[in-house]
Amino acid sequence: MSAPREIELKLECDGPDLAALASHPLLQGEGTAEHVTSTYFDTAGRDLRAAGLTLRVRRQGDRRVQTVKAGFGEGAALFDRSEWESEIAGDRPDVSALAGTPVARLLDKAGSPDLEPQFSSVVMRTARSVSHGTARIGATLDEGRIETPQGDAPLCELELELEAGDPADLFAMAQSLAETVSLRLGVQSKSERGFARLEDRWRRPSKAGAVVLPEEATAAQAFRLVAQACLRHLRFNEAVFLAGRDPEALHQIRVALRRLRSAFSLFKPILAQDPRSDSLRDEIKRVTEPFGRARNLDVFLETTLPAEIARRPDEPGLQDLRERLVAERDRAHDAVLATLASPEWRSLLLDLVTWIETGPWLSLAAPPERDASARSFAAQVLERFRRRVKRRGRHLARLDPEARHRVRIAAKKLRYGADFFASLYPAKKARKRHKAFASALSDLQDHLGALNDLATAHAVMAGLADGEAGGRPASGAALFAAGLTAADGEARTDALLEAAAEAHEDLIDVKPFWR
């Protein structure tokens, strides 16, 4: 039994693209095709899943291979996983072959250690070893389904695993394939897909999970783990939005993008020498510009307008306003879907993962911070952004909207930084301080967010008269209702400003958890 590290990239495709992928010149050569069934096991309480572990027994012809994998918990790397593999005799797990793996230790502690089948994947697998640049790459194409008691899910994916050579050539091959085949970055393992079906989560939006950084991590390793966690969060919710236009999924897509762009800012000391850093961050902002308008309309229709209707139930123009904005929201969602379906978007995500894993920032003359401990780097970064929030938020109640917006952006980056780096401060006292710090930051963000919602509501209503986004000008009743909504919002501004100023003072009084 061995415990090697594997570096792999998973790419998802749709059924119609399978033929083009199978016949692609980069995927030719001798290979094998066989029917593969993998059954995933866990305890009745799903203790393995809770610990970020998977256990499967794979049937390939006459062989039975038992595999334990670790590393796809929240915050884990996209491309590096620990793996323990053994050939066994039967279709059920061989407990004796688990010795030396995390599963054995976990089963010793579990109250009900018996292992039960959870679901299976059934695929036709075509595997071959190919060359690209200096690398030997295992290319595995799976077509089939995941079978669960709650229903089946189609499966079509290509996995590229580095067997030897430069990892940069693996990512270069993926980019070349994506030029002619519609491939998406894959972030879910088969086990994650199966459990999502079992738990009826596969169409639900998901919030960002905790980022767990190893105690010995360098700043460079921390950036890679943080950026990968942001991409996982993004792709989970992208799939949900594509399936059903869920407004919360769109919100979580934007949260993931803000977290990613904040990571670029927080880690700027180790990225600044690579000009690709700024260009990628700017490209993310440019490509996702339509997402902001769609989200503003979602907030107005789901929060601002219902509150106004509750205040003025007899105002008929509010229903006219709602009908008008629902149509505009549909057009805005169409624009988001067009972006997510575009080759430009798919290419951008592959460019991002390629740069994160193999970009010049890793090979250029290293700034001293890059290879320093993540913990010392985090303390410097958090201190700098805390000072920024403190300075920008002075006399907050008297600031104009643009200045308040800058405070809000700085507070967001500080909040994301506190989330990213929290695991580096595991002591009880630090955890207690982190909880208080995060709570104070959340209060400030809530009040600044409410003020920002008022500003975006004004922007939404300002576009009504001139038929923004291609629609006809709003009716007089809708415009009158928009004016009432704006006036009622303005009446809340002073109270929100006072609350935001108090929240800012409370935040500055909280002891930083990194000191």
N, C-alpha and C positions, 0 to 999 in steps of 0.2 A: 504494500500500500504506500502511496506517495502523497505529498501535500505540496504540489507545485503552485506557482502563481501563474494564472493565465491572463493574457491581455487580449480582449476580444471586443468587437464592435458588432452590435446587432442592428440590422436594417429591416424595416417593415415594408411590405409591398402588398398591392391588391391583386386579387386573382387574375384580372386581365393582363397584368404586367409580368406574370410568371413565365410565359413563353419567351418574351423578350429577354428576361433575365437569364433563363436557362440556356439560351443560345448566344449569350453575349461573348464576344471574342476573349475577354479577360477571364472567363470562367470555363474555358475549354481544357481538354486534356483527359487523361485516364482518371476514372472515378468509380465510385460504387453507388448503386441505388438499392435501397432496401426499405422494407416496412419496419417501423420502429414504434413500439408502445412503451411509454414511461408512466409508471404509477407512482404518485406522490403520497407519502405517509406522514402522519403526525399523531400525537396523542389526542385523546378525547378533548382535552382542554386546549389543544393547539399550542403546546408549550414551545415547540420548535419554531413555529412561525413567530411567536412573541419574542424569541431570542434572535431573530434574523437568520435562522437556519432552514435549509431544506434537505429533505431526504427522499430520494427516489430509487426505484428499481427499474432498470431499463431492460427490455427484452428485444434483442436483435438476433434473429435467427435462433440458434441454439444457445447463445450466450445470455447470461444474466449479470448485469453490472450494477452494483450498488454505489451511489454517489451521495456524498454530503457536500453541500456548498454553504459558504458563509460570505456575507458581504453585501447583500441586497436589502439591508435594513435602511431606515431613514438616514440620509447623509452619507451613504456608502458610495464608493467610487463606481462610475459607470463601467469601467473597463478592467478593473483588477478585482479578482475574487479568489478566496482560498477554497481549495477543493481537495477532498479525500475520496479515493476511488478504489473499489475492490471487486473482483469477480466472485460471485456467489453461486450457490447451487439452485436456489428456488426463486419463486416469484414474490416472496415476502422478505422483508429485511432480515439479514443475519446479524443478530445483536453482537455476537462475538467479533464480527468484522468491524464493528464500530469503535473498538478499543483505540484510544489515542485521538479520537475526534471530539469536538465540542458536544456532539449528540450524546455520547456515552456519559459525559459528566452531567449533562442536563437530565438524562433519564434517571440517573442515580438520585437526583433531587426531586423529581416529579412525583406528585402524589399518586397519579395513575399513569404509569410508564408504558402501558401497552400501546403498541403502534397500530393505527388503523388507516386503511386507504381513504384518501380524500377525493381525488379526481385523477384523470389520466389524460395524457396527450397521445394522439394517434396520428402519425405522419408518414408520408413517403419522403425519405431522406436521400438526397443526392450529395455525396461528399467527395471532394477532390482536393489535392494539394497543388497550388499554383504559385508561380513566381511573379513578383512585381518589384521592380527595382532590385534592391539587394535582399529583399525579404522572401521567405517562404511562408505562405499563408494557407491555412486550412479554410476552405470555403464550403460551408454546409448550407444547403438550400432545403428548407422544410416546408411541405405543403400538407395541410390536414386540418385537424380540429382539436380542441380541448373539450373533453367530455366530463360534465359534472352532473350531479343530481338535480341541479337547478337549471340545466340546459347546456347546450353546446355553443362553442365560439369558434369561428373559422380562424385558421392560422396560416400565414404565409410570411416567412421571414428568411433572411439571409444572414448567417453569422460568419464573420471573418475573424479568425484566431491566428495570432502571430506564433509561428512555429520557430522561426529564426530570422535574424536580421533586424533592420531598423524599424521601429514602430511607425515612423513617419511614412514609410512606404505602404503600410496597411491603410492608413487614413487617405493617402493619395489614391490608392486603388478604389476606395469607397467613393471618393469624389468623381473619379473617372466613370464608374458605373452609374452614378446619379446623373450624369450628363445626358444619358439616353433612356434611363428607366426611372420611373417615379418612385424613388425610395425615400422613406422617412426614417429619421433617427429613432431607433428602438430603445426604450428605457425599461421595459417590463420583461422580466423573465417569464417563462411558461408557468412557473409556480405562482408568480404574482397574478397572472391572468386568471389562473384557476381559482385562487382564493378570492379574487375580486368577484368572480361569478358566484362562488359559494356564498359569499357574504353580501351579495346584491349591491356591490359598490361600483360596478364597472361603468355605470352611467352617471355616477355622482361626482360633482366637483370635489377636489381635495385641497386642503390648506397645506402650506409648507410644513414639512416635518423638521424635527430637530437635526442640526448638523453636528455630528460627533467627530471631533478631531482627535487623533492620537496624541497622547501626552508629549511624545517626542517629535511631533510634526514640526517641520520647518515652515516658514512663511509661504514658500512656494508650494509645498504640499497642501497647506491650508487653503490657498487660493484655488487649487485644482479641485479639492473636495467641495468647497463652497460653490464654485461655478457649476460643477456636475450636479449638485443637489438642486440648484436653480433650474437647470435644464430638465431634470426629472420632473420637478414640480410643473414646469411649463408643458411638457409633453403629455403628462397625465390629463391636464385640463384641456389641452388642445383637442385631444380625442373626444372628450365629453362635449365640447362646444360644436365640433364638426358633426356629432351625432344628433344634436337636438337644440342648438342655439341657446343653451342654458346661460342666463345672464351671470350667475355666480361663477360659472366656468370661465367666462370672459374676464370677470373681475380677477380671478385667480391667475389667469394668463398674464394680466397686467401686473399683478403683484410679483409674479415670478420674474418678469422682465425688469421691474424696478429693483428687485433684489439683485439681479444679475448686474445691472448697470451700477448699482451701489457698490457691488463687489469690485468693479473696475476702479471706482473712486477710492474705496477703502484700501485697496492694495496698490494704489498708484505708485508708491515708492519702489516697488519691485517690477512694475510694468512700464514705467515711463520711458525707458530706453528703447522700447519696441514701438515704433510708430503705428504698427498694426493695432495696438491696443485702442488708441483713440479712434481710428477709422472703423473698427468693428463696433465700438460703442455708438458712434454716430450713425452707422448703418442700421443698427437695431432700432434706434429712435426714428429714423426716416421710414423704414419699412413698416413699422407698427403705428404710424401716425393715425390711420383710420380707427384704431382701437379706442383712442381717447374719446372721440365724438360718440361712438357707440356706447361706451360706458357712461358718459355724461347723460345720455338719453335714458339709459337704464335706471340710473339713480333718480333722475327727475320723475320718471313714470312709476317707480316702485317706492319712493320715499317722499319726495317733495310734493308731488301732486296728490297722492292719497291723503296726506296730512292737511292739505289745503281744502280738499273736498270735505273732509271731516269738519273743518272749521266753517265752511260755507256750503252746506249740503243743498241749499236752494239756488245756488248760482249755476244757471244752465250753461254758461260759456265754458265752464270747467270741463264738461263732457266733450264739447267741441274741441277744446284744447287737447284733451286726451286722445281723441280720435286722430287728430292731426299729427301728434307726436308719435303715436304708435306706428303710423305709416312711415314717418321719418326714421324711427328706430329700426324698422324692417329694412329700409334701404341701407342704414348704417351697418346692420348685421350682415347684409349682403356683401358690403365692402370688406368686412373682416373675413368672411368666408372666402372671398376671392383671393385675399392675401394668403390665407392659410393653405389654399389649394394651389398656390403658384409655385413654379420651379424656383423662383427667386427666394422664397421663404425656405423651402427645403434645402437649397444650397447654402443659405445663410447659417442654418443650424449645423450643417456639416462643416462649414468653414469655422464656426465657433469651436466645435469639439476638436477639430484638427489643430487649431491654434492653441487651445487650452493644453492639449497633450504634447504638442511637438513644436510650438511656436518659437520664434527667435528669442522671446523673453527668457526662455530656459537655457539658451546657449550663449547669449551675449555676455560680455564682461559683467560679472554679477555685482550689483550694488550690495553693500554689506548686509542689508536687511533680508535679501532673498533667501540665504541659507542659514539665517539666524533662527532661533526658536520662534515658533508661532506665538507662544505666550508672551515673550518680550515684545514682539512686533505688535501684538494685539493691544498691549497696554499703551504703547505709544500712539497707535491709531485712535483708540477710544478716547484717550486724553485730548488729542487734537480736535476731535469732532465734538466732544463735550464743551470745550472752550468755544468752539464755533457757535454752538446752540446758545450758550450763555451770552456771548457777545451780540449775536444777531437778535436775541429776544429781549434785550433791554428795552424798557418802556414799550412793551409789546402792544398795549392797548392803544397807543398813539401812532402805531406804524400804519403806513398805507398798505393796500392789498398786495402789491408787488413785494414789499419788504416782508409782510407776513408769510407770503408764499416761500420766500427764501428760508425763513425760520422753519417752516413746515418741511421743506426738502432736507435741510440739515438734520432735523429731528428724525426723519425717516431713516437717513443713512446711519445715524447713531443707533437707532432701534435695531436696524438690520445687523449692524456690527455687533451689538450686544447679543443678538441671537446667534450669529455665526460663531462667536468666540466663547460662548458661555461654557462649553464643555471643557475648556482649558483651565477653568477655575472650579474644580470639583469640591473644594473644602466646604464644610458646613456653613461657616461664616460667609464665605463668598457666595454660596448658593442663596443664602438668606438675603444678602445685599442685592444680588442680581434680581431676585423676585421683586424687591421694593423698587429698584431702579427701573425695571421693565414696566411695572405698574404706573409709576410716575410718568414715564415716557408715553405710555398708552393714553393716559389722561390728557396730556398735552396734545397728542396727535388727534384724539377724538374732538377736542374743541377746535383745533385748527382745521381739522377735516370738515367740521360742520360749517365753519366760515368759508372754506373752499367750495363746499356744496352750494352755498348761496351765490358765490361768484360764478360757478359753472351754470347754475340755474339762470342767472342773468344772461350768460352767453347763449344758452339754449333758446331763451325767449327773444333775444335780440335778432335771431335768424328767422323768426316767424314772419315778420312783415315783408321781407324781400324774397320769401320762398327759397330759403337756403336749402342746399342739397338737392335741388332739382324739383322740389315740390311747388305747388301753387301757393300764392300768398294766403295767409290765414284769414279767416272770417273776422268780422268786427267783434263778434261775441267772444271768439277765442282770444283776440288781442286784448279785449277788456279783462278777461279772466287772467291773462298773463300779467297784466298790470297789477291786478289785485294780489296775485301770488308774489310778485316782486315786492310790493309794499309790505305785505305781511312778513316776508323774509327780512326786510330791512329793520322791521320793528324788533327783531330778535338779535340784531347785530351787537348792540351795546352790551347786552348780558353775556353773549358768547365771548366778546373781547375781554370782559372782566374775568370770566372763568378761565380763559386761556392764559391771561397774565398771572393769575393765581397758580395755575398748573405749572407754568414756567418757573415760578419762584419755588414751588414745592420740589420740582425736579432738581434744581440747583442745590437744594438743601440735602438731597439724598446722597449718602456716601457711595462713591463709585466702588463697584465690586472687584475691579481689577487692581486696586491698590493694596 
